Amino acid sequence: MELRVQIGYQQLVQLIQQLPKQYFEQLQYDMVSGQLKAQPKMDKSQFKDFLMSGPVMSDEQFHLFQENRQHFNTWRMKSFA
């Protein structure tokens, strides 16, 4: 049997807080011991699509990143030398 319910995170927390102590402790144990099933793993093509749809730096942002990196490296070498 499978039951799927879409609720918000805050609602989930409220429901968990209403559990009797025994069930709350059992839930904690199951979560820590890894007995609760994780979400199914993505296959490689889904993961690739996920990565490719992420944010990308513009050339200007990359240039600024490189400058900041150089400044931090200079500061780090001077501070701890």
Secondary structure, DSSP 8 states (H G I E B T S, - for coil): --------HHHHHHHHHTS-HHHHHHHHHHHHHT-S-------HHHHHHHHHTS----HHHHHHHHHHHHHHHHHHHHH--
